[in-house]
Amino acid sequence: MMTMKRLTIAATMLLTATATLTATAQQYSYAFGGLLADRDRLSTADIFSLANYESGFGTARSMAMAGAFTSLGADLTSISLNPAGLGMYRGSEVALTPMVTFTSATNNSPVNLSNSTSRFALGSTGVVFNAYEGTGSVLSVNIGLGYNRIADYNSQYSFVRGNSPSTLAGMFARQLDAYGIGINSSGRIADIYNGREYTDFDLSSRLWGGVLAYKCGLLNKFGDAWGLDEYPQSFTTDQYTTVTSRGSAGEYSFAFGMNISNKFYVGASLGLLHISRKTTVSYGENIYPDGNVDPAATPYLMRYFDYAQWSEVSGTGVNFKIGFTWRPIDALRIGIALHTPTYYSLDFSYGAGMDSASESIGSNPGGYQLENGFVYASEGTPRIEDRGADSWEMSSPTRLMFGVSYTIGKSSIVSVDYERDWYNGIRMSNMPYVFSTSDYNSYFSAAFKGSNTLRIGLETKVTPRLSLRAGYGYNGSMLRGSSSDDELYASPVVYASNIYTAGIGFAISPRVSLDAAYQYVSSRLTDYRLFYAYAYDAGNIYVDSASDYSGLCSTKLARSNVALTLGIKF
């Protein structure tokens, strides 16, 4: 596909920050959206997902204790959670944590393709240097360099919804009507704006799905209105959907921690982040007539079409963390850490394609070249590239962590963390000129709220060399709407997670340790529709008879992480 900068017509200027767009067609106004809509940009759901960290990654010891390490220290995870924990090191250490991730999905519809993926990854690695040892109030200063995986985007869910009365082409037709798109004398889909004619993929990328549908024979203009072209008058569809995501986010950190009188520990870190995510959304429909078809009225009968959209986002970010831990008595530690927003600059690209097959059941009045009695069509869009001045710049939520841990005797530790993330504070500072930062920011303020996270970790030494660990974590909702508000959250986003963890640690020698962890994360996603075109009359009353939409979809994700950490003190 050729690459192009974003082009705009009047329709593009009507964009809002949500996953929906309201436009007027004839006597109705419409709201368009759903999983298959608006993928030509980073939607608010995409921005939220990129800003949502998974705090359960780190060393195997911290993962086995559900990441409840805000007050605990002397672990490389402290670099990413509370850098004050580096002050508790009494020497230097290097550690490496490889991990394997298994992800599976369940839907409220039958499985189509595979609903599971697996990936080998680097969970964390780093080194801590004991830079200073003293006898005054400042007993030691330690410096840490590390990498920590903070989000995993690898997943796939695939399902089929059978015997549906709706079709994606219906939404496309209403979009083309809403923006007054026509067909010129050359048979090209077109619009006039400021005296200039825009055709085909010169039109707003929001309308490219409709352009593909016209070129592939799904749509045509009949008089003043767009409608289904080669469909039977009465029909049902089987709708096949597969969503595949690949990628991750990682943080490279430079940190220091200071020990003051074995009572107070302070630290700070600078984080440099990298994000990479590729998403493919594949959709197909098989079309079945409800009754007999008149060849004279429908000489070409649409049998199926496939519609695929590809997008990729990558970029870098920077943040800063400060932390403090107080040890009033040897057994008790109280920690607090503040993470500034991460400031990201992101590049985005997008492309789409469609193919269709229509069966000739009449006398081939169009004179098409037939293959086994079928007319095949295939079209692709240019590739959008949002880079440089058109890049997407955003800041993630501010995070505040508070933790308390207590050592029972000399063999057991109980640790509890509370975390607050202000997702309503997500902000956009730059985006392609056809979009509005103020609209996006207003949406985040109205649709999101601060979230609450609780983590509990336990560790006990069975023998001087063997430790057993377990933990539980809960990430609460950060959405103001209900969990099934598909109109507000048109694309599925994670709104609550439960984390169950367990692990084992073995001291091979006084300087070498080997830890293993298992982590199970169950995440609930908001309900969503594949597509919708909701019609409203002049009184803003919903009109179902003039609307097109798919059924309501529900997806849950489950992820199992298995990690192994080798630590060497020197």
VEXMI-44835 format. One record per residue (C-alpha): residue number from 1; residue in one letter; x, y, z. Coordinates in nm, 2 decimals, padded with zeros to 4 digits. Each point is the difference from the previous one (the first is absolute). Example, Ala and Ser with C-alpha at 12.3 -4.5 7.8 and 13.67 -1.06 7.14 Angstrom:
2
NODE resi resn     px     py     pz
NODE    1    a  01.23 -00.45  00.78
NODE    2    s  00.14  00.34 -00.07
This chain:
570
NODE resi resn     px     py     pz
NODE    1    m  00.00  00.00  00.00
NODE    2    m  00.12  00.35 -00.07
NODE    3    t  00.06  00.23  00.30
NODE    4    m -00.18  00.32  00.05
NODE    5    k -00.04  00.29  00.25
NODE    6    r -00.35  00.05  00.14
NODE    7    l -00.24  00.18 -00.24
NODE    8    t -00.31  00.18  00.13
NODE    9    i -00.34  00.11 -00.13
NODE   10    a -00.29  00.15  00.19
NODE   11    a -00.10 -00.33  00.14
NODE   12    t  00.33 -00.04  00.17
NODE   13    m -00.04  00.33  00.18
NODE   14    l -00.30 -00.14  00.19
NODE   15    l  00.21 -00.26  00.19
NODE   16    t -00.05 -00.03  00.37
NODE   17    a  00.23 -00.15  00.26
NODE   18    t -00.22 -00.30  00.07
NODE   19    a -00.03 -00.31 -00.21
NODE   20    t -00.32  00.14 -00.15
NODE   21    l -00.07  00.27 -00.25
NODE   22    t -00.33  00.18 -00.04
NODE   23    a -00.11  00.11 -00.34
NODE   24    t -00.32  00.09 -00.17
NODE   25    a -00.16 -00.20 -00.28
NODE   26    q -00.35  00.10 -00.13
NODE   27    q -00.22  00.03  00.31
NODE   28    y  00.22 -00.18  00.24
NODE   29    s  00.33  00.06  00.17
NODE   30    y  00.23 -00.30  00.05
NODE   31    a  00.26 -00.13  00.24
NODE   32    f  00.25 -00.24 -00.15
NODE   33    g  00.24 -00.23  00.17
NODE   34    g  00.10 -00.35  00.12
NODE   35    l  00.30 -00.22 -00.02
NODE   36    l  00.02  00.02 -00.38
NODE   37    a -00.04  00.38 -00.02
NODE   38    d  00.25  00.28  00.06
NODE   39    r  00.31 -00.23 -00.02
NODE   40    d  00.17  00.26 -00.23
NODE   41    r  00.10  00.19  00.31
NODE   42    l  00.10 -00.05  00.36
NODE   43    s -00.34  00.01  00.17
NODE   44    t -00.05  00.09  00.37
NODE   45    a -00.02 -00.37  00.07
NODE   46    d  00.34 -00.05 -00.16
NODE   47    i  00.15  00.29  00.20
NODE   48    f -00.14 -00.15  00.32
NODE   49    s  00.14 -00.34 -00.08
NODE   50    l  00.35  00.14 -00.07
NODE   51    a -00.01  00.20  00.33
NODE   52    n -00.11 -00.31  00.20
NODE   53    y  00.30 -00.16  00.17
NODE   54    e  00.02 -00.36  00.13
NODE   55    s  00.17  00.03  00.33
NODE   56    g  00.04 -00.38  00.05
NODE   57    f  00.32 -00.03 -00.20
NODE   58    g  00.34  00.01  00.15
NODE   59    t  00.23 -00.26  00.17
NODE   60    a -00.15 -00.34  00.07
NODE   61    r  00.00  00.08  00.37
NODE   62    s -00.21  00.31 -00.04
NODE   63    m -00.23 -00.17 -00.25
NODE   64    a -00.06 -00.29  00.24
NODE   65    m -00.11  00.26  00.26
NODE   66    a -00.23  00.18 -00.24
NODE   67    g  00.23  00.30 -00.03
NODE   68    a -00.06  00.11  00.36
NODE   69    f  00.35  00.16  00.02
NODE   70    t -00.06  00.36  00.07
NODE   71    s  00.14 -00.03  00.35
NODE   72    l  00.22 -00.30 -00.06
NODE   73    g  00.34  00.06 -00.14
NODE   74    a  00.33 -00.17 -00.10
NODE   75    d -00.16 -00.12 -00.32
NODE   76    l  00.04  00.13 -00.36
NODE   77    t -00.37  00.05 -00.02
NODE   78    s  00.06  00.30  00.23
NODE   79    i  00.14  00.19 -00.30
NODE   80    s -00.35  00.01 -00.16
NODE   81    l -00.22  00.01  00.31
NODE   82    n  00.17  00.19  00.28
NODE   83    p  00.37  00.09 -00.06
NODE   84    a  00.04  00.05  00.38
NODE   85    g  00.02 -00.38  00.02
NODE   86    l  00.35  00.02 -00.17
NODE   87    g  00.13  00.15  00.33
NODE   88    m -00.06 -00.33  00.17
NODE   89    y  00.26 -00.18 -00.20
NODE   90    r  00.31 -00.09  00.20
NODE   91    g  00.21 -00.09 -00.31
NODE   92    s -00.02 -00.02 -00.37
NODE   93    e -00.22 -00.24 -00.20
NODE   94    v -00.08 -00.09 -00.36
NODE   95    a -00.31 -00.19 -00.10
NODE   96    l -00.17 -00.13 -00.31
NODE   97    t -00.37 -00.10 -00.04
NODE   98    p -00.12 -00.18 -00.31
NODE   99    m -00.36 -00.09 -00.02
NODE  100    v -00.27 -00.17 -00.21
NODE  101    t -00.34  00.14 -00.04
NODE  102    f -00.31 -00.20 -00.10
NODE  103    t -00.32  00.20 -00.09
NODE  104    s -00.35 -00.14 -00.06
NODE  105    a -00.33  00.16 -00.07
NODE  106    t -00.37 -00.09  00.04
NODE  107    n -00.29  00.16 -00.18
NODE  108    n -00.38 -00.01  00.02
NODE  109    s  00.00 -00.15 -00.35
NODE  110    p  00.15 -00.33 -00.14
NODE  111    v  00.37 -00.01 -00.07
NODE  112    n  00.10  00.06 -00.37
NODE  113    l  00.38 -00.03  00.00
NODE  114    s  00.25 -00.03  00.28
NODE  115    n -00.06  00.19  00.32
NODE  116    s  00.34 -00.05  00.15
NODE  117    t  00.36  00.12 -00.04
NODE  118    s  00.33 -00.06  00.17
NODE  119    r  00.32  00.21  00.00
NODE  120    f  00.35 -00.02  00.15
NODE  121    a  00.11  00.34  00.14
NODE  122    l  00.24  00.18  00.22
NODE  123    g -00.18  00.09  00.32
NODE  124    s  00.27  00.20  00.16
NODE  125    t  00.38  00.03  00.03
NODE  126    g  00.23  00.24  00.18
NODE  127    v  00.29  00.07  00.23
NODE  128    v  00.04  00.18  00.33
NODE  129    f  00.34  00.15  00.10
NODE  130    n  00.09  00.08  00.36
NODE  131    a  00.15  00.34 -00.08
NODE  132    y  00.06  00.12  00.36
NODE  133    e  00.04 -00.14  00.35
NODE  134    g  00.04  00.23  00.30
NODE  135    t -00.02  00.02  00.38
NODE  136    g -00.20  00.32  00.03
NODE  137    s -00.37  00.06 -00.04
NODE  138    v  00.03 -00.09 -00.37
NODE  139    l  00.09 -00.37  00.03
NODE  140    s -00.01 -00.08 -00.37
NODE  141    v -00.09  00.11 -00.35
NODE  142    n -00.09 -00.25 -00.27
NODE  143    i -00.04  00.06 -00.38
NODE  144    g -00.22 -00.22 -00.21
NODE  145    l -00.04 -00.05 -00.38
NODE  146    g -00.28 -00.22 -00.12
NODE  147    y -00.26 -00.10 -00.25
NODE  148    n -00.35 -00.10  00.10
NODE  149    r -00.29 -00.12 -00.22
NODE  150    i -00.30  00.21  00.09
NODE  151    a -00.27 -00.12 -00.25
NODE  152    d -00.06 -00.29 -00.22
NODE  153    y -00.22  00.05 -00.31
NODE  154    n  00.01 -00.36 -00.13
NODE  155    s -00.35 -00.15 -00.04
NODE  156    q -00.24 -00.14 -00.25
NODE  157    y -00.38 -00.05  00.02
NODE  158    s -00.21 -00.14 -00.29
NODE  159    f -00.37 -00.07 -00.01
NODE  160    v -00.30 -00.04 -00.23
NODE  161    r -00.35  00.14  00.04
NODE  162    g -00.24 -00.19 -00.21
NODE  163    n -00.35  00.07 -00.15
NODE  164    s  00.03  00.37  00.05
NODE  165    p -00.24  00.24 -00.17
NODE  166    s  00.26  00.28 -00.03
NODE  167    t  00.29  00.07 -00.23
NODE  168    l  00.30  00.23  00.03
NODE  169    a -00.09  00.14 -00.34
NODE  170    g -00.31  00.15  00.15
NODE  171    m  00.22  00.23  00.23
NODE  172    f  00.21  00.09 -00.30
NODE  173    a -00.30  00.10 -00.20
NODE  174    r -00.13  00.23  00.27
NODE  175    q  00.34  00.16  00.04
NODE  176    l  00.02  00.08 -00.37
NODE  177    d -00.35  00.15  00.02
NODE  178    a  00.08  00.20  00.31
NODE  179    y  00.29  00.18 -00.18
NODE  180    g -00.17  00.05 -00.34
NODE  181    i  00.24 -00.22 -00.19
NODE  182    g -00.09 -00.06 -00.36
NODE  183    i  00.12 -00.17 -00.32
NODE  184    n  00.15  00.22 -00.27
NODE  185    s -00.04 -00.04 -00.38
NODE  186    s  00.30 -00.24 -00.01
NODE  187    g -00.16 -00.23  00.25
NODE  188    r  00.23  00.09  00.28
NODE  189    i -00.12  00.07  00.36
NODE  190    a  00.04  00.37  00.05
NODE  191    d -00.08  00.32  00.19
NODE  192    i  00.04  00.37 -00.06
NODE  193    y  00.16  00.21  00.27
NODE  194    n  00.10  00.37 -00.05
NODE  195    g -00.04 -00.04 -00.37
NODE  196    r  00.23 -00.29 -00.03
NODE  197    e -00.10 -00.36 -00.08
NODE  198    y  00.13 -00.27  00.23
NODE  199    t -00.02 -00.36 -00.12
NODE  200    d  00.05 -00.35  00.14
NODE  201    f  00.28  00.00  00.26
NODE  202    d  00.04  00.38 -00.02
NODE  203    l -00.31  00.00  00.22
NODE  204    s  00.03  00.00  00.37
NODE  205    s  00.15 -00.33  00.13
NODE  206    r -00.31 -00.04  00.22
NODE  207    l -00.19 -00.07 -00.32
NODE  208    w  00.25 -00.25 -00.15
NODE  209    g -00.20 -00.30  00.11
NODE  210    g -00.29  00.14 -00.21
NODE  211    v  00.23  00.06 -00.29
NODE  212    l  00.12 -00.36  00.01
NODE  213    a -00.36 -00.12  00.03
NODE  214    y -00.10  00.19 -00.31
NODE  215    k  00.30 -00.12 -00.20
NODE  216    c -00.07 -00.36  00.10
NODE  217    g -00.36  00.01 -00.10
NODE  218    l -00.16  00.01  00.35
NODE  219    l -00.15  00.35 -00.04
NODE  220    n -00.14  00.23 -00.27
NODE  221    k -00.19  00.32 -00.01
NODE  222    f -00.37 -00.03 -00.09
NODE  223    g -00.14  00.35 -00.06
NODE  224    d  00.09  00.21  00.29
NODE  225    a  00.09 -00.28  00.24
NODE  226    w  00.26 -00.26  00.04
NODE  227    g -00.11 -00.36  00.04
NODE  228    l  00.11 -00.36 -00.02
NODE  229    d  00.07 -00.10 -00.36
NODE  230    e  00.04 -00.37 -00.06
NODE  231    y -00.17 -00.12  00.31
NODE  232    p -00.33 -00.20 -00.01
NODE  233    q -00.31  00.20  00.12
NODE  234    s -00.02 -00.21  00.32
NODE  235    f  00.31 -00.17  00.14
NODE  236    t  00.20 -00.11  00.31
NODE  237    t  00.37  00.01  00.05
NODE  238    d  00.27 -00.20  00.18
NODE  239    q  00.25  00.25  00.14
NODE  240    y  00.36 -00.12  00.06
NODE  241    t  00.24  00.22  00.20
NODE  242    t  00.36 -00.05  00.10
NODE  243    v  00.20  00.26  00.20
NODE  244    t  00.38 -00.07  00.03
NODE  245    s  00.23  00.22  00.20
NODE  246    r  00.38 -00.02  00.02
NODE  247    g  00.25  00.20  00.20
NODE  248    s  00.10  00.13  00.34
NODE  249    a  00.11  00.30  00.20
NODE  250    g  00.32  00.01  00.19
NODE  251    e  00.18  00.25  00.23
NODE  252    y  00.37  00.06  00.03
NODE  253    s  00.09  00.17  00.33
NODE  254    f  00.28  00.17  00.17
NODE  255    a -00.05  00.03  00.38
NODE  256    f  00.17  00.06  00.33
NODE  257    g -00.09 -00.08  00.36
NODE  258    m  00.14  00.13  00.32
NODE  259    n  00.00 -00.16  00.35
NODE  260    i -00.02  00.25  00.29
NODE  261    s  00.07 -00.15  00.34
NODE  262    n -00.17 -00.32 -00.09
NODE  263    k -00.33  00.18  00.07
NODE  264    f -00.06  00.21 -00.31
NODE  265    y  00.04 -00.09 -00.36
NODE  266    v -00.04  00.24 -00.29
NODE  267    g  00.04 -00.05 -00.38
NODE  268    a -00.08  00.13 -00.34
NODE  269    s  00.01 -00.14 -00.36
NODE  270    l -00.02  00.12 -00.35
NODE  271    g -00.19 -00.23 -00.24
NODE  272    l  00.02 -00.02 -00.38
NODE  273    l -00.27 -00.20 -00.16
NODE  274    h -00.06 -00.17 -00.33
NODE  275    i -00.34 -00.11 -00.14
NODE  276    s -00.07 -00.22 -00.30
NODE  277    r -00.33 -00.15 -00.09
NODE  278    k -00.14 -00.15 -00.32
NODE  279    t -00.37 -00.07 -00.03
NODE  280    t -00.19 -00.18 -00.27
NODE  281    v -00.38 -00.01 -00.01
NODE  282    s -00.14 -00.24 -00.25
NODE  283    y -00.37 -00.02 -00.07
NODE  284    g -00.20 -00.20 -00.25
NODE  285    e -00.37 -00.06 -00.09
NODE  286    n -00.17 -00.29 -00.17
NODE  287    i -00.34  00.12 -00.14
NODE  288    y -00.29 -00.24 -00.03
NODE  289    p -00.34  00.09 -00.16
NODE  290    d -00.30 -00.06  00.22
NODE  291    g -00.20 -00.12 -00.30
NODE  292    n  00.01 -00.04 -00.38
NODE  293    v  00.18  00.27 -00.19
NODE  294    d -00.14  00.15 -00.33
NODE  295    p  00.29  00.00 -00.25
NODE  296    a -00.16  00.28 -00.19
NODE  297    a  00.00  00.22  00.31
NODE  298    t  00.34 -00.12  00.14
NODE  299    p  00.22 -00.13 -00.29
NODE  300    y  00.30 -00.01  00.23
NODE  301    l -00.03 -00.14  00.35
NODE  302    m  00.26  00.10  00.26
NODE  303    r  00.12 -00.31  00.17
NODE  304    y  00.28  00.12  00.23
NODE  305    f  00.24  00.28  00.06
NODE  306    d  00.32  00.03  00.22
NODE  307    y  00.11  00.32  00.16
NODE  308    a  00.34  00.03  00.17
NODE  309    q  00.16  00.30  00.17
NODE  310    w  00.36  00.03  00.12
NODE  311    s  00.14  00.26  00.24
NODE  312    e  00.33  00.05  00.17
NODE  313    v  00.11  00.23  00.28
NODE  314    s  00.35  00.05  00.13
NODE  315    g  00.18  00.27  00.20
NODE  316    t  00.19  00.10  00.30
NODE  317    g -00.08  00.16  00.33
NODE  318    v  00.17  00.15  00.31
NODE  319    n -00.10  00.01  00.37
NODE  320    f  00.14  00.07  00.34
NODE  321    k -00.06 -00.18  00.34
NODE  322    i  00.08  00.10  00.35
NODE  323    g -00.04 -00.22  00.31
NODE  324    f  00.03 -00.01  00.37
NODE  325    t  00.00 -00.29  00.26
NODE  326    w  00.00  00.03  00.37
NODE  327    r  00.10 -00.28  00.24
NODE  328    p -00.12  00.10  00.35
NODE  329    i  00.09 -00.35  00.14
NODE  330    d  00.20 -00.28 -00.16
NODE  331    a -00.31 -00.20 -00.09
NODE  332    l -00.21  00.28 -00.15
NODE  333    r  00.05  00.19 -00.32
NODE  334    i -00.23  00.27 -00.15
NODE  335    g  00.06  00.12 -00.35
NODE  336    i -00.14  00.26 -00.24
NODE  337    a  00.08  00.08 -00.36
NODE  338    l -00.11  00.25 -00.25
NODE  339    h  00.02 -00.06 -00.38
NODE  340    t -00.03  00.30 -00.23
NODE  341    p -00.20 -00.04 -00.32
NODE  342    t  00.19 -00.17 -00.28
NODE  343    y  00.03  00.24 -00.29
NODE  344    y -00.02 -00.19 -00.33
NODE  345    s  00.06  00.08 -00.36
NODE  346    l -00.16 -00.27 -00.22
NODE  347    d  00.00 -00.07 -00.38
NODE  348    f -00.31 -00.17 -00.15
NODE  349    s -00.07 -00.17 -00.33
NODE  350    y -00.31 -00.15 -00.15
NODE  351    g -00.12 -00.19 -00.31
NODE  352    a -00.30 -00.20 -00.10
NODE  353    g -00.12 -00.24 -00.27
NODE  354    m -00.31 -00.18 -00.12
NODE  355    d -00.09 -00.28 -00.24
NODE  356    s -00.34 -00.13 -00.10
NODE  357    a -00.17 -00.27 -00.20
NODE  358    s -00.33  00.04 -00.18
NODE  359    e -00.17 -00.29 -00.17
NODE  360    s -00.15  00.06 -00.35
NODE  361    i -00.35 -00.14  00.01
NODE  362    g -00.14  00.20 -00.29
NODE  363    s  00.12  00.06 -00.36
NODE  364    n  00.31  00.19  00.10
NODE  365    p -00.14  00.33 -00.11
NODE  366    g  00.31  00.19  00.11
NODE  367    g  00.22 -00.21 -00.23
NODE  368    y  00.24 -00.08  00.28
NODE  369    q  00.27 -00.26 -00.05
NODE  370    l -00.12 -00.30  00.21
NODE  371    e  00.21 -00.26  00.19
NODE  372    n -00.21 -00.31  00.06
NODE  373    g -00.31  00.22 -00.01
NODE  374    f  00.13  00.26  00.25
NODE  375    v  00.11  00.36 -00.03
NODE  376    y  00.29  00.06  00.23
NODE  377    a  00.12  00.35  00.12
NODE  378    s  00.30  00.11  00.21
NODE  379    e  00.10  00.35  00.11
NODE  380    g  00.26  00.15  00.24
NODE  381    t  00.04  00.34  00.15
NODE  382    p  00.32  00.21  00.02
NODE  383    r  00.20 -00.02  00.32
NODE  384    i -00.05  00.29  00.25
NODE  385    e  00.32  00.11  00.18
NODE  386    d -00.03  00.23  00.30
NODE  387    r  00.36  00.11  00.07
NODE  388    g  00.20  00.31  00.08
NODE  389    a -00.24  00.30  00.03
NODE  390    d -00.29 -00.24 -00.03
NODE  391    s  00.11 -00.24  00.28
NODE  392    w -00.22 -00.07  00.30
NODE  393    e  00.14  00.15  00.33
NODE  394    m -00.17 -00.09  00.33
NODE  395    s  00.06 -00.03  00.37
NODE  396    s -00.10 -00.29  00.21
NODE  397    p -00.16  00.02  00.35
NODE  398    t  00.18  00.11  00.31
NODE  399    r  00.05 -00.30  00.23
NODE  400    l  00.02  00.00  00.38
NODE  401    m  00.11 -00.32  00.19
NODE  402    f -00.02 -00.07  00.37
NODE  403    g  00.13 -00.32  00.17
NODE  404    v  00.04 -00.16  00.34
NODE  405    s  00.19 -00.32  00.07
NODE  406    y  00.07 -00.18  00.32
NODE  407    t  00.25 -00.27  00.08
NODE  408    i -00.13 -00.28  00.23
NODE  409    g  00.29 -00.14  00.19
NODE  410    k  00.29 -00.08 -00.23
NODE  411    s -00.18 -00.21 -00.25
NODE  412    s -00.32  00.17 -00.14
NODE  413    i -00.10  00.32 -00.17
NODE  414    v -00.35  00.15 -00.06
NODE  415    s -00.01  00.29 -00.24
NODE  416    v -00.30  00.21 -00.11
NODE  417    d -00.01  00.27 -00.27
NODE  418    y -00.26  00.26 -00.10
NODE  419    e  00.03  00.18 -00.33
NODE  420    r -00.20  00.29 -00.14
NODE  421    d  00.02  00.09 -00.38
NODE  422    w -00.18  00.31 -00.13
NODE  423    y -00.11 -00.11 -00.34
NODE  424    n -00.22  00.31 -00.04
NODE  425    g  00.33  00.19 -00.01
NODE  426    i  00.11 -00.16 -00.34
NODE  427    r  00.08  00.29 -00.23
NODE  428    m  00.07  00.04 -00.37
NODE  429    s  00.25  00.28 -00.09
NODE  430    n  00.03 -00.07 -00.37
NODE  431    m -00.17 -00.20 -00.28
NODE  432    p -00.06  00.02 -00.37
NODE  433    y -00.16  00.34 -00.09
NODE  434    v -00.33 -00.15 -00.09
NODE  435    f -00.07 -00.10  00.36
NODE  436    s -00.06  00.21  00.31
NODE  437    t  00.21 -00.04  00.32
NODE  438    s -00.26  00.19  00.20
NODE  439    d -00.27 -00.25 -00.11
NODE  440    y  00.21 -00.29  00.10
NODE  441    n  00.10  00.16  00.34
NODE  442    s -00.36  00.09  00.08
NODE  443    y -00.10 -00.36 -00.07
NODE  444    f  00.26 -00.14  00.23
NODE  445    s -00.11  00.23  00.28
NODE  446    a -00.37 -00.10 -00.05
NODE  447    a  00.03 -00.37 -00.07
NODE  448    f  00.29 -00.11  00.23
NODE  449    k  00.07  00.03  00.37
NODE  450    g  00.28 -00.10  00.25
NODE  451    s  00.04 -00.37  00.04
NODE  452    n  00.08 -00.20  00.32
NODE  453    t  00.24 -00.29  00.01
NODE  454    l  00.07 -00.23  00.29
NODE  455    r  00.29 -00.25  00.02
NODE  456    i  00.08 -00.25  00.28
NODE  457    g  00.31 -00.21  00.02
NODE  458    l  00.12 -00.27  00.23
NODE  459    e  00.34 -00.17  00.04
NODE  460    t  00.12 -00.26  00.25
NODE  461    k  00.33 -00.18  00.03
NODE  462    v -00.06 -00.37  00.03
NODE  463    t  00.37 -00.06  00.05
NODE  464    p  00.30  00.24  00.00
NODE  465    r  00.03 -00.06 -00.37
NODE  466    l -00.36 -00.05 -00.12
NODE  467    s -00.28  00.26 -00.01
NODE  468    l -00.36 -00.03 -00.10
NODE  469    r -00.20  00.30 -00.13
NODE  470    a -00.36  00.09 -00.09
NODE  471    g -00.20  00.31 -00.08
NODE  472    y -00.32  00.15 -00.13
NODE  473    g -00.07  00.33 -00.18
NODE  474    y -00.31  00.18 -00.11
NODE  475    n -00.01  00.29 -00.25
NODE  476    g -00.33  00.18  00.02
NODE  477    s -00.19  00.18 -00.27
NODE  478    m  00.11  00.34 -00.13
NODE  479    l -00.31  00.06 -00.21
NODE  480    r -00.29  00.22  00.11
NODE  481    g -00.25 -00.19 -00.21
NODE  482    s -00.15 -00.34  00.05
NODE  483    s  00.20 -00.31 -00.10
NODE  484    s -00.24 -00.06 -00.29
NODE  485    d -00.01  00.35 -00.14
NODE  486    d  00.08 -00.09 -00.36
NODE  487    e -00.10  00.35 -00.12
NODE  488    l  00.26  00.17  00.22
NODE  489    y  00.27 -00.26 -00.04
NODE  490    a -00.05 -00.11 -00.36
NODE  491    s  00.33 -00.20  00.00
NODE  492    p  00.06 -00.25  00.28
NODE  493    v  00.23  00.12  00.28
NODE  494    v  00.11 -00.17  00.32
NODE  495    y -00.18  00.14  00.29
NODE  496    a  00.07 -00.24  00.29
NODE  497    s  00.25 -00.28  00.06
NODE  498    n  00.07 -00.27  00.27
NODE  499    i  00.35 -00.12  00.05
NODE  500    y  00.09 -00.33  00.17
NODE  501    t  00.37 -00.08  00.06
NODE  502    a  00.22 -00.26  00.15
NODE  503    g  00.38 -00.08  00.00
NODE  504    i  00.30 -00.15  00.15
NODE  505    g  00.35  00.12  00.08
NODE  506    f  00.32 -00.19  00.05
NODE  507    a  00.33  00.12  00.13
NODE  508    i  00.25 -00.20 -00.20
NODE  509    s  00.28  00.16  00.20
NODE  510    p  00.04  00.32  00.21
NODE  511    r  00.06  00.20 -00.32
NODE  512    v -00.22 -00.18 -00.26
NODE  513    s -00.38 -00.04  00.01
NODE  514    l -00.25 -00.15 -00.24
NODE  515    d -00.37  00.10  00.03
NODE  516    a -00.30 -00.12 -00.20
NODE  517    a -00.35  00.15 -00.02
NODE  518    y -00.34 -00.07 -00.15
NODE  519    q -00.25  00.28 -00.06
NODE  520    y -00.36 -00.03 -00.12
NODE  521    v -00.17  00.31 -00.11
NODE  522    s -00.37  00.00 -00.08
NODE  523    s -00.13  00.32 -00.17
NODE  524    r -00.35  00.12 -00.08
NODE  525    l -00.05  00.21 -00.31
NODE  526    t -00.29  00.24 -00.07
NODE  527    d -00.28 -00.13 -00.22
NODE  528    y  00.01  00.12 -00.35
NODE  529    r -00.16 -00.02 -00.35
NODE  530    l  00.18 -00.08 -00.32
NODE  531    f -00.17  00.30 -00.16
NODE  532    y -00.29  00.23  00.05
NODE  533    a -00.18  00.29 -00.17
NODE  534    y -00.24  00.13  00.26
NODE  535    a -00.27  00.24 -00.14
NODE  536    y -00.16  00.29  00.19
NODE  537    d -00.29  00.22 -00.11
NODE  538    a -00.02  00.37  00.03
NODE  539    g -00.09 -00.03  00.37
NODE  540    n  00.31 -00.21  00.06
NODE  541    i -00.22 -00.31  00.05
NODE  542    y  00.15 -00.33 -00.10
NODE  543    v -00.16 -00.16 -00.31
NODE  544    d  00.07 -00.37 -00.02
NODE  545    s -00.16 -00.05 -00.35
NODE  546    a  00.25  00.24 -00.15
NODE  547    s  00.30 -00.15  00.18
NODE  548    d  00.25 -00.28 -00.09
NODE  549    y  00.20 -00.19  00.26
NODE  550    s  00.15 -00.33  00.08
NODE  551    g -00.08 -00.21  00.31
NODE  552    l  00.17  00.08  00.33
NODE  553    c  00.34 -00.17  00.05
NODE  554    s  00.17 -00.10  00.32
NODE  555    t  00.36 -00.11  00.04
NODE  556    k  00.22 -00.10  00.30
NODE  557    l  00.38 -00.05 -00.01
NODE  558    a  00.20 -00.23  00.22
NODE  559    r  00.38  00.02  00.01
NODE  560    s  00.24 -00.24  00.17
NODE  561    n  00.36  00.12  00.05
NODE  562    v  00.28 -00.23  00.10
NODE  563    a  00.32  00.17  00.11
NODE  564    l  00.35 -00.11  00.12
NODE  565    t  00.25  00.23  00.16
NODE  566    l  00.37 -00.07  00.04
NODE  567    g  00.16  00.25  00.24
NODE  568    i  00.37  00.03  00.08
NODE  569    k  00.14  00.22  00.28
NODE  570    f  00.35  00.14 -00.03
